[in-house]
Amino acid sequence: MSDSREDAQAINKAMNAGKTYFKEKYDLNVEFTRHKFNPPDLGTDVGLYGHLTEDPDTEVFLLINYETLEVVTAGVPEELIKK
């Protein structure tokens, strides 16, 4: 990332894609409250941390590539995963 405006755009795109991912895959509404970019030498991934919209005590995590919007991994409490 080269400047803070590009960073903000990448984060907004990643957060929107992450919200869609959780809704489509788990039928969960989430709110992301913080993020952390991986070091550039480790790729173009960003970690998104947040919680369920209706339950702020239930935390979720998503590692997503901010260029391709491909989800690398997701963390959601096991009891919420619909099989």
Backbone torsions as a table, in degrees:
resi	resn	phi	psi	omega
1	MET	NA	139.0	-174.2
2	SER	-105.3	-27.2	176.8
3	ASP	-148.3	168.3	-173.9
4	SER	-67.7	-27.8	177.3
5	ARG	-68.0	-42.0	176.5
6	GLU	-64.9	-39.9	177.3
7	ASP	-58.6	-47.3	-178.2
8	ALA	-63.5	-40.2	178.3
9	GLN	-64.9	-42.8	179.5
10	ALA	-63.6	-41.5	179.8
11	ILE	-65.8	-44.5	179.6
12	ASN	-60.8	-43.8	178.2
13	LYS	-63.5	-44.2	-179.4
14	ALA	-64.9	-41.6	179.3
15	MET	-64.9	-42.2	178.3
16	ASN	-63.7	-43.1	178.0
17	ALA	-64.6	-38.2	179.2
18	GLY	-65.5	-41.6	177.6
19	LYS	-62.3	-43.0	177.7
20	THR	-63.0	-42.3	179.4
21	TYR	-58.6	-50.7	-178.8
22	PHE	-63.9	-36.3	179.7
23	LYS	-68.4	-46.9	-177.4
24	GLU	-72.5	-40.7	-174.5
25	LYS	-82.3	-40.3	-173.3
26	TYR	-119.6	-2.5	-174.9
27	ASP	55.8	44.6	-179.8
28	LEU	-119.5	141.2	172.5
29	ASN	-98.9	124.3	-176.4
30	VAL	-123.7	159.3	174.1
31	GLU	-129.5	124.8	177.4
32	PHE	-91.2	133.1	-175.2
33	THR	-113.6	-16.1	176.4
34	ARG	-157.0	165.5	-179.1
35	HIS	-145.5	163.1	176.3
36	LYS	-149.3	121.2	177.1
37	PHE	-75.1	140.3	169.8
38	ASN	-69.8	153.5	174.8
39	PRO	-57.6	143.6	-176.1
40	PRO	-54.6	-32.2	-179.6
41	ASP	-73.3	-8.9	177.0
42	LEU	-101.3	3.7	177.1
43	GLY	117.8	-164.7	-174.9
44	THR	-115.9	47.6	179.5
45	ASP	-103.6	151.3	175.0
46	VAL	-133.3	137.3	175.4
47	GLY	-90.8	129.7	177.9
48	LEU	-112.6	128.4	-177.4
49	TYR	-118.6	138.0	180.0
50	GLY	-169.5	-153.0	-175.9
51	HIS	-153.0	170.1	174.6
52	LEU	-68.1	140.8	-179.4
53	THR	-58.6	-42.4	-176.4
54	GLU	-88.2	-4.2	-179.1
55	ASP	-147.1	88.1	-176.7
56	PRO	-60.9	-15.8	179.3
57	ASP	-83.7	-12.4	-179.9
58	THR	-97.7	107.0	-174.3
59	GLU	-87.1	150.1	175.7
60	VAL	-133.3	160.2	-179.9
61	PHE	-142.8	146.7	176.7
62	LEU	-144.8	131.1	171.6
63	LEU	-107.2	120.0	-173.5
64	ILE	-136.0	144.0	175.2
65	ASN	-77.7	119.9	-174.5
66	TYR	-78.9	-6.8	175.4
67	GLU	-93.7	-44.2	-177.5
68	THR	-97.4	-14.8	-175.8
69	LEU	63.8	22.9	175.6
70	GLU	-81.3	129.5	178.9
71	VAL	-76.6	127.1	178.4
72	VAL	-87.3	-49.3	177.9
73	THR	-157.4	156.0	178.8
74	ALA	-133.6	146.7	176.1
75	GLY	-122.5	120.9	179.5
76	VAL	-144.2	141.9	179.7
77	PRO	-53.2	134.0	-174.6
78	GLU	-55.3	-36.6	-177.5
79	GLU	-67.0	-14.4	179.5
80	LEU	-93.4	-11.1	-178.8
81	ILE	-76.9	121.2	179.3
82	LYS	-87.9	125.6	-177.5
83	LYS	-91.9	NA	NA
